[in-house]
Amino acid sequence: MITIRSREELARLEEASRVVLETLDAVEKAVAPGVTTEELDRLAEAEIRHRGARPAFIGYRGYPKTLCTSVNDEVVHGIPGKRSLKDGDIVGVDCGAVVDGYYGDAARTLPVGRITAPIERLLDVTRRALEAGIAAASPGNRVSDIGAAVEAVAGAHGYGVVRDFVGHGVGTALHEEPQVPNYGPAGRGGMLKSGMVIAIEPMLNIGGPEVVVERDGWTVRTRDGSASAHFEYTVAIEPEGAVILGLGRLSKSVRVAAAAVGA
């Protein structure tokens, strides 16, 4: 069942998302060659708890950490550990927090030191694909319009779009309905309505879209070993369009610029 959130609920979801985005900002500043993913995880947990929230991922289906840290060809769900980041790596950092029973969820892929031009382009296009998906999340559109917009940006640059993992509703659980794929065709799926809250999270690969899950049961890699990027925001569907939660824009009902579509 898809839930339409009240203004009070949206305020709580805004607060949870604010905690997540501030935590990601702190982690981003700490990313550097020689830093371990475990160190990033400890920092994130401290940031979340300092803000009176709790990490959403710890214990979720047995997951042991605050962050998911996915390096290079790892798509999502990499488990933080003793691995040291190296110059030229990229690391996807996915974070969730719970405030008063309401969830926030966001992710970004970060460069470690100096990265190559092809990898920088992957990060830039994946960000633009996310913006295009958000711009398509307007009342009266269909869920698949979001994925079609994401896929159009990815396809224009020859990137593979991961199909095995998708975006989702967010609310009083980390994953709720509807599922939000990152591919089309447009015009299918449930209708988007004001008050819905969803996480849009394109995962783009330089190579093909196929992925494999490692023996740890969590870490997802590209099958062909190509680099992958992942960006995610939780958004509220407002009458004027989608509003990214956690940036303080909810009361203004600011919509992401539609010009991002097809960039």
VENTAKA-V640512 format. One record per pair of residues at least 6 apart in sequence whose C-alpha atoms are under 6 Angstrom apart, sorted by sequence separation. I is the first residue (numbers start at 1). J is the second residue. D is the distance in Angstrom with one decimal. If there is no record, write none. Layout:
I&J&D ; I&J&D
This chain:
58&64&5.2 ; 70&76&5.5 ; 97&103&5.7 ; 169&175&5.8 ; 170&176&5.6 ; 213&219&5.7 ; 236&242&5.6 ; 58&65&5.1 ; 97&104&5.3 ; 168&175&5.9 ; 169&176&4.3 ; 213&220&4.5 ; 235&242&6.0 ; 236&243&5.2 ; 58&66&5.4 ; 70&78&4.5 ; 96&104&5.4 ; 168&176&6.0 ; 169&177&4.8 ; 212&220&5.7 ; 235&243&5.3 ; 57&66&5.5 ; 68&77&4.9 ; 69&78&4.8 ; 96&105&4.4 ; 169&178&5.3 ; 212&221&5.4 ; 235&244&4.4 ; 68&78&5.1 ; 69&79&6.0 ; 95&105&5.9 ; 136&146&5.2 ; 168&178&5.6 ; 211&221&5.4 ; 235&245&5.3 ; 55&66&5.6 ; 68&79&5.6 ; 69&80&5.7 ; 95&106&5.7 ; 168&179&4.4 ; 211&222&4.3 ; 212&223&5.7 ; 234&245&5.8 ; 243&254&5.7 ; 94&106&6.0 ; 167&179&5.8 ; 168&180&5.2 ; 211&223&4.7 ; 243&255&5.6 ; 94&107&4.1 ; 133&146&4.5 ; 167&180&4.4 ; 210&223&5.5 ; 242&255&5.4 ; 93&107&5.5 ; 166&180&5.6 ; 167&181&6.0 ; 241&255&5.2 ; 93&108&5.6 ; 166&181&4.7 ; 92&108&5.7 ; 133&149&5.3 ; 92&109&3.9 ; 132&149&5.6 ; 133&150&5.2 ; 72&90&5.3 ; 91&109&5.4 ; 132&150&6.0 ; 71&90&5.7 ; 91&110&5.3 ; 207&226&5.4 ; 71&91&4.4 ; 90&110&5.5 ; 182&202&5.8 ; 206&226&5.8 ; 23&44&5.8 ; 45&66&5.9 ; 70&91&5.3 ; 90&111&4.6 ; 129&150&4.7 ; 206&227&5.8 ; 70&92&4.8 ; 90&112&5.6 ; 205&227&5.8 ; 69&92&5.5 ; 89&112&5.2 ; 205&228&4.3 ; 23&47&5.7 ; 69&93&4.9 ; 88&112&5.6 ; 129&153&5.4 ; 204&228&5.6 ; 41&66&5.9 ; 68&93&5.7 ; 87&112&5.4 ; 88&113&5.8 ; 204&229&5.5 ; 41&67&5.6 ; 68&94&5.0 ; 87&113&4.8 ; 88&114&5.2 ; 203&229&5.7 ; 67&94&5.7 ; 88&115&4.4 ; 170&197&5.7 ; 203&230&4.5 ; 67&95&5.1 ; 169&197&5.8 ; 170&198&5.3 ; 202&230&5.9 ; 169&198&4.1 ; 168&198&5.6 ; 169&199&6.0 ; 201&231&5.5 ; 168&199&5.3 ; 201&232&4.1 ; 150&182&5.8 ; 151&183&5.1 ; 167&199&5.3 ; 200&232&5.6 ; 167&200&5.0 ; 200&233&5.8 ; 147&181&5.4 ; 167&201&5.4 ; 199&233&5.6 ; 147&182&3.9 ; 148&183&5.0 ; 199&234&4.1 ; 147&183&4.0 ; 148&184&3.9 ; 198&234&5.6 ; 147&184&5.1 ; 148&185&5.5 ; 198&235&5.5 ; 148&186&5.3 ; 197&235&5.7 ; 197&236&4.4 ; 56&96&4.8 ; 144&184&5.5 ; 196&236&5.9 ; 56&97&4.5 ; 145&186&4.4 ; 162&203&5.6 ; 196&237&5.3 ; 38&80&4.8 ; 55&97&4.6 ; 56&98&5.6 ; 144&186&5.0 ; 145&187&5.9 ; 195&237&5.5 ; 37&80&4.8 ; 38&81&4.5 ; 54&97&5.6 ; 161&204&4.9 ; 194&237&4.8 ; 37&81&5.5 ; 38&82&5.9 ; 54&98&5.4 ; 144&188&5.2 ; 160&204&5.6 ; 194&238&4.8 ; 53&98&5.6 ; 142&187&5.5 ; 144&189&5.8 ; 160&205&4.9 ; 194&239&5.6 ; 36&82&5.7 ; 53&99&5.1 ; 142&188&5.7 ; 143&189&5.2 ; 159&205&5.5 ; 36&83&5.3 ; 142&189&5.7 ; 143&190&5.6 ; 159&206&5.0 ; 160&207&5.7 ; 162&209&4.7 ; 36&84&4.1 ; 142&190&5.6 ; 160&208&4.6 ; 161&209&5.1 ; 35&84&5.3 ; 36&85&5.9 ; 142&191&4.4 ; 160&209&4.3 ; 34&84&5.2 ; 35&85&5.6 ; 141&191&5.8 ; 142&192&5.6 ; 34&85&5.4 ; 140&191&5.9 ; 141&192&5.6 ; 33&85&5.1 ; 140&192&5.6 ; 33&86&4.6 ; 139&192&4.9 ; 33&87&5.3 ; 139&193&4.7 ; 139&194&5.8 ; 103&171&5.7 ; 102&171&5.6 ; 102&172&4.7 ; 101&172&5.8 ; 103&174&6.0 ; 20&96&6.0 ; 20&97&6.0 ; 32&112&5.4 ; 16&97&6.0 ; 16&98&5.9 ; 16&99&5.3 ; 16&103&5.6 ; 17&104&4.2 ; 16&104&4.7 ; 13&102&5.7 ; 138&241&4.4 ; 137&242&5.6 ; 153&262&5.4 ; 109&229&5.8 ; 109&230&5.7 ; 135&256&5.5 ; 108&230&6.0 ; 108&231&4.4 ; 135&258&5.1 ; 107&231&5.0 ; 107&232&4.6 ; 106&232&4.8 ; 106&233&4.8 ; 132&260&5.2 ; 131&260&6.0 ; 132&261&4.4 ; 77&218&5.5 ; 78&219&4.4 ; 77&219&4.9 ; 76&220&5.5 ; 75&220&5.4 ; 74&220&5.6 ; 75&221&5.2 ; 74&221&4.2 ; 73&221&5.6 ; 73&222&5.7 ; 73&225&5.5 ; 73&226&5.4 ; 75&228&5.4 ; 73&227&4.3 ; 72&227&5.1 ; 73&228&5.4 ; 2&177&5.4 ; 5&195&4.9 ; 4&195&4.7 ; 4&196&5.0 ; 17&245&5.7 ; 18&246&3.7 ; 17&246&4.4 ; 14&245&5.0 ; 14&246&5.0
